[in-house]
Amino acid sequence: MTTKTTSAKGLSEALLLEIAVKHFHSVETLETRNSDRLDFHDVAVWAIRAALKEAYAAGLAAATKR
């Protein structure tokens, strides 16, 4: 049971990173790197909106598969 939860979490993390990289080209990882230059990014609001819509749609699709 734990393996399924862990792999589902890993898949969701991978999907979030994929969405972030697609919409925010300077994002390389979702891990904290303890550097303002690496952890904070200038991002247009329309890019944030598009990424949030895509993440919401992915979550909705994942929920309906269950």
RABEL-V63976 format. One record per backbone hydrogen bond with DSSP energy under -0.5 kcal/mol. NH is the residue of the N-H (numbers start at 1). CO is the residue of the C=O. If there is no record, write none. Layout:
nh: (NH | NH)
co: (CO | CO)
This chain:
nh: (5 | 6 | 7 | 8 | 9 | 10 | 11 | 12 | 13 | 14 | 15 | 16 | 17 | 18 | 19 | 20 | 21 | 22 | 23 | 24 | 25 | 27 | 28 | 38 | 39 | 40 | 43 | 47 | 48 | 49 | 50 | 51 | 52 | 53 | 54 | 55 | 56 | 57 | 58 | 59 | 60 | 61 | 62 | 63 | 64 | 65 | 66 | 66)
co: (1 | 2 | 3 | 4 | 5 | 6 | 7 | 8 | 9 | 10 | 11 | 12 | 13 | 14 | 15 | 16 | 17 | 18 | 19 | 20 | 23 | 24 | 26 | 35 | 35 | 36 | 41 | 44 | 44 | 45 | 46 | 47 | 48 | 49 | 50 | 51 | 52 | 53 | 54 | 55 | 56 | 57 | 58 | 59 | 60 | 61 | 62 | 63)
